[in-house]
């Protein structure tokens, strides 16, 4: 309880607790911030999967239980897989399980960059904590979407990089890789 209160206070102040830990969100979104339908992705973009793998390999990744259960082969290799679940009795192979983001941060103090990889509820819980956003903007609308990423207040973020890509024989949509950093984030 005391740590939880301290963490929430520290997050508000962006205290030294986060000097050594970058909290990043990585997500692919459609034009209307769509991210999924029936606990699955809305599109198949091999280039985005490759991008995700390159960015997250070697790091700790945090996801909700439903997101974990949607992974076809279970825990993602070469990463510390962390699952958030309200059920404290649940366990998953090759995963750490916690019931709150505060517990996750407390367990990962030596982690350089902690990646939030979904789903919608976890994104909602952590968007205010994030220092960095890795966005894949898919240039399409998906009417069947039932899961969405929270609205981004772009006045709080500065663009660090942008890579625009056109559809090709393997990637059926135009897409853009964006890297955004929170304006008040500092490594000093």
C-alpha positions as a Markdown table, in Angstrom:
| # | Residue | x | y | z |
|---|---|---|---|---|
| 1 | Unk | 0.0 | 0.0 | 0.0 |
| 2 | Unk | 2.7 | 2.5 | 1.0 |
| 3 | Unk | 4.7 | 1.7 | -2.2 |
| 4 | Unk | 1.6 | 2.1 | -4.3 |
| 5 | Unk | 0.9 | 5.5 | -2.9 |
| 6 | Unk | 4.5 | 6.5 | -3.3 |
| 7 | Unk | 4.6 | 5.3 | -6.9 |
| 8 | Unk | 1.5 | 7.3 | -7.8 |
| 9 | Unk | 3.0 | 10.4 | -6.2 |
| 10 | Unk | 6.3 | 9.8 | -7.9 |
| 11 | Unk | 4.6 | 9.4 | -11.3 |
| 12 | Unk | 2.8 | 12.7 | -10.9 |
| 13 | Unk | 6.1 | 14.4 | -10.1 |
| 14 | Unk | 8.2 | 12.4 | -12.6 |
| 15 | Unk | 10.6 | 11.9 | -9.7 |
| 16 | Unk | 14.0 | 10.2 | -9.9 |
| 17 | Unk | 12.3 | 6.8 | -9.7 |
| 18 | Unk | 11.9 | 7.0 | -13.5 |
| 19 | Unk | 15.3 | 8.4 | -14.4 |
| 20 | Unk | 16.6 | 4.9 | -15.2 |
| 21 | Unk | 13.3 | 3.4 | -16.5 |
| 22 | Unk | 11.7 | 4.6 | -19.7 |
| 23 | Unk | 8.1 | 3.5 | -19.9 |
| 24 | Unk | 7.1 | 3.1 | -23.5 |
| 25 | Unk | 3.9 | 2.1 | -25.3 |
| 26 | Unk | 4.1 | 0.3 | -28.6 |
| 27 | Unk | 0.9 | -0.1 | -30.6 |
| 28 | Unk | -0.6 | -0.2 | -34.1 |
| 29 | Unk | -3.7 | 1.8 | -34.7 |
| 30 | Unk | -6.1 | 2.4 | -37.6 |
| 31 | Unk | -7.3 | 5.9 | -38.6 |
| 32 | Unk | -9.8 | 5.9 | -35.8 |
| 33 | Unk | -7.5 | 4.5 | -33.2 |
| 34 | Unk | -8.8 | 0.9 | -33.8 |
| 35 | Unk | -6.5 | -1.8 | -32.4 |
| 36 | Unk | -8.5 | -5.0 | -32.5 |
| 37 | Unk | -11.6 | -7.1 | -32.9 |
| 38 | Unk | -12.5 | -10.3 | -30.9 |
| 39 | Unk | -9.1 | -10.3 | -29.2 |
| 40 | Unk | -7.2 | -10.3 | -32.5 |
| 41 | Unk | -5.4 | -7.8 | -34.7 |
| 42 | Unk | -7.4 | -6.1 | -37.5 |
| 43 | Unk | -4.6 | -6.4 | -40.1 |
| 44 | Unk | -1.6 | -8.4 | -41.1 |
| 45 | Unk | 1.4 | -6.3 | -41.7 |
| 46 | Unk | 4.6 | -8.4 | -41.6 |
| 47 | Unk | 6.7 | -5.2 | -41.7 |
| 48 | Unk | 5.0 | -4.0 | -38.5 |
| 49 | Unk | 5.6 | -7.4 | -36.8 |
| 50 | Unk | 9.3 | -7.1 | -37.7 |
| 51 | Unk | 9.4 | -3.5 | -36.4 |
| 52 | Unk | 7.7 | -4.6 | -33.1 |
| 53 | Unk | 10.2 | -7.5 | -32.7 |
| 54 | Unk | 13.2 | -5.3 | -33.4 |
| 55 | Unk | 12.1 | -2.7 | -30.8 |
| 56 | Unk | 11.0 | -5.0 | -28.0 |
| 57 | Unk | 13.5 | -7.9 | -28.2 |
| 58 | Unk | 15.8 | -7.9 | -25.1 |
| 59 | Unk | 13.3 | -5.8 | -23.1 |
| 60 | Unk | 10.5 | -6.4 | -20.6 |
| 61 | Unk | 7.0 | -6.3 | -22.1 |
| 62 | Unk | 3.8 | -5.8 | -20.2 |
| 63 | Unk | 0.4 | -7.0 | -21.4 |
| 64 | Unk | -3.0 | -7.8 | -20.1 |
| 65 | Unk | -4.2 | -11.4 | -19.7 |
| 66 | Unk | -6.4 | -11.2 | -22.9 |
| 67 | Unk | -3.5 | -10.0 | -24.9 |
| 68 | Unk | -1.3 | -12.8 | -23.6 |
| 69 | Unk | -4.0 | -15.4 | -24.4 |
| 70 | Unk | -4.2 | -14.1 | -28.0 |
| 71 | Unk | -0.5 | -14.8 | -28.7 |
| 72 | Unk | -0.5 | -17.9 | -30.9 |
| 73 | Unk | 2.7 | -19.4 | -29.3 |
| 74 | Unk | 2.5 | -18.0 | -25.8 |
| 75 | Unk | 5.3 | -15.9 | -24.3 |
| 76 | Unk | 7.3 | -13.9 | -26.8 |
| 77 | Unk | 10.9 | -15.1 | -27.1 |
| 78 | Unk | 13.9 | -13.1 | -26.0 |
| 79 | Unk | 11.8 | -10.8 | -23.7 |
| 80 | Unk | 10.7 | -10.7 | -20.1 |
| 81 | Unk | 7.0 | -11.4 | -20.5 |
| 82 | Unk | 4.8 | -9.7 | -17.8 |
| 83 | Unk | 1.1 | -10.3 | -17.6 |
| 84 | Unk | -1.3 | -8.1 | -15.7 |
| 85 | Unk | -4.3 | -10.0 | -14.2 |
| 86 | Unk | -6.7 | -9.3 | -11.5 |
| 87 | Unk | -6.7 | -13.0 | -10.7 |
| 88 | Unk | -3.7 | -13.4 | -8.4 |
| 89 | Unk | -3.9 | -17.2 | -8.6 |
| 90 | Unk | -3.3 | -17.3 | -12.4 |
| 91 | Unk | 0.1 | -18.3 | -13.9 |
| 92 | Unk | 1.4 | -18.6 | -17.4 |
| 93 | Unk | 4.5 | -20.4 | -18.7 |
| 94 | Unk | 7.6 | -18.2 | -19.0 |
| 95 | Unk | 5.8 | -15.1 | -17.6 |
| 96 | Unk | 5.8 | -13.0 | -14.5 |
| 97 | Unk | 2.2 | -12.2 | -13.4 |
| 98 | Unk | 1.2 | -9.1 | -11.4 |
| 99 | Unk | -2.1 | -7.6 | -10.5 |
| 100 | Unk | -1.1 | -3.9 | -10.9 |
| 101 | Unk | 1.2 | -1.7 | -12.9 |
| 102 | Unk | 2.7 | -0.5 | -9.6 |
| 103 | Unk | 3.8 | -4.0 | -8.8 |
| 104 | Unk | 5.3 | -4.3 | -12.3 |
| 105 | Unk | 7.3 | -1.1 | -12.0 |
| 106 | Unk | 8.5 | -2.1 | -8.6 |
| 107 | Unk | 9.7 | -5.5 | -9.9 |
| 108 | Unk | 11.5 | -3.9 | -12.9 |
| 109 | Unk | 13.5 | -1.1 | -11.3 |
| 110 | Unk | 16.7 | -2.2 | -13.1 |
| 111 | Unk | 15.0 | -2.3 | -16.5 |
| 112 | Unk | 16.1 | 0.4 | -18.9 |
| 113 | Unk | 12.9 | 0.5 | -21.0 |
| 114 | Unk | 9.6 | -1.2 | -20.1 |
| 115 | Unk | 7.2 | -1.8 | -23.0 |
| 116 | Unk | 3.5 | -1.7 | -22.7 |
| 117 | Unk | 2.1 | -3.9 | -25.5 |
| 118 | Unk | -1.6 | -3.9 | -24.8 |
| 119 | Unk | -4.5 | -4.4 | -24.7 |
| 120 | Unk | -6.9 | -1.6 | -24.5 |
| 121 | Unk | -7.4 | -1.6 | -20.7 |
| 122 | Unk | -3.7 | -1.7 | -20.0 |
| 123 | Unk | -3.1 | 1.2 | -22.5 |
| 124 | Unk | -5.8 | 3.2 | -20.6 |
| 125 | Unk | -4.1 | 2.5 | -17.3 |
| 126 | Unk | -0.6 | 3.4 | -18.5 |
| 127 | Unk | -0.9 | 6.2 | -21.1 |
| 128 | Unk | -0.4 | 8.8 | -18.4 |
| 129 | Unk | 2.7 | 7.1 | -17.3 |
| 130 | Unk | 4.3 | 6.7 | -20.7 |
| 131 | Unk | 7.4 | 8.6 | -21.6 |
| 132 | Unk | 7.5 | 7.3 | -25.2 |
| 133 | Unk | 5.0 | 6.1 | -27.8 |
| 134 | Unk | 6.0 | 3.8 | -30.7 |
| 135 | Unk | 3.0 | 4.1 | -33.0 |
| 136 | Unk | 2.3 | 2.3 | -36.2 |
| 137 | Unk | -0.4 | 4.3 | -38.0 |
| 138 | Unk | -2.3 | 2.1 | -40.4 |
| 139 | Unk | -3.9 | 4.2 | -43.2 |
| 140 | Unk | -7.2 | 2.4 | -43.1 |
| 141 | Unk | -10.5 | 2.3 | -41.2 |
| 142 | Unk | -11.9 | -0.9 | -39.7 |
| 143 | Unk | -15.6 | -0.9 | -39.1 |
| 144 | Unk | -15.5 | -4.3 | -37.3 |
| 145 | Unk | -13.2 | -2.9 | -34.6 |
| 146 | Unk | -14.3 | -3.5 | -31.0 |
| 147 | Unk | -11.1 | -2.3 | -29.2 |
| 148 | Unk | -9.5 | 1.1 | -29.4 |
| 149 | Unk | -6.4 | 2.9 | -28.2 |
| 150 | Unk | -7.1 | 6.0 | -26.0 |
| 151 | Unk | -7.1 | 9.4 | -27.7 |
| 152 | Unk | -3.7 | 10.9 | -27.8 |
| 153 | Unk | -3.3 | 14.5 | -26.8 |
| 154 | Unk | -0.6 | 15.4 | -29.3 |
| 155 | Unk | 0.1 | 18.7 | -27.5 |
| 156 | Unk | 1.9 | 16.6 | -24.8 |
| 157 | Unk | 4.1 | 14.8 | -27.3 |
| 158 | Unk | 6.9 | 15.7 | -29.7 |
| 159 | Unk | 7.7 | 13.7 | -32.8 |
| 160 | Unk | 11.1 | 12.1 | -32.7 |
| 161 | Unk | 11.0 | 10.1 | -35.9 |
| 162 | Unk | 8.6 | 9.2 | -38.8 |
| 163 | Unk | 8.9 | 6.5 | -41.4 |
| 164 | Unk | 6.2 | 6.4 | -44.1 |
| 165 | Unk | 5.7 | 3.2 | -46.0 |
| 166 | Unk | 3.4 | 2.3 | -49.0 |
| 167 | Unk | 1.5 | -0.9 | -49.3 |
| 168 | Unk | 3.3 | -3.7 | -51.2 |
| 169 | Unk | 2.7 | -7.4 | -52.0 |
| 170 | Unk | 3.2 | -8.4 | -48.3 |
| 171 | Unk | 1.7 | -5.3 | -46.5 |
| 172 | Unk | -1.7 | -4.5 | -47.8 |
| 173 | Unk | -2.0 | -1.0 | -46.3 |
| 174 | Unk | 0.0 | 2.2 | -46.2 |
| 175 | Unk | 1.5 | 2.7 | -42.8 |
| 176 | Unk | 3.7 | 5.0 | -40.8 |
| 177 | Unk | 6.1 | 4.3 | -37.9 |
| 178 | Unk | 6.0 | 7.2 | -35.5 |
| 179 | Unk | 8.2 | 7.6 | -32.4 |
| 180 | Unk | 6.9 | 10.2 | -30.0 |
| 181 | Unk | 8.4 | 11.4 | -26.7 |
| 182 | Unk | 6.5 | 13.1 | -23.9 |
| 183 | Unk | 7.5 | 16.8 | -23.9 |
| 184 | Unk | 8.3 | 16.9 | -20.2 |
| 185 | Unk | 10.4 | 13.7 | -20.3 |
| 186 | Unk | 14.0 | 14.3 | -19.5 |
| 187 | Unk | 17.0 | 12.0 | -19.2 |
| 188 | Unk | 18.9 | 14.7 | -17.2 |
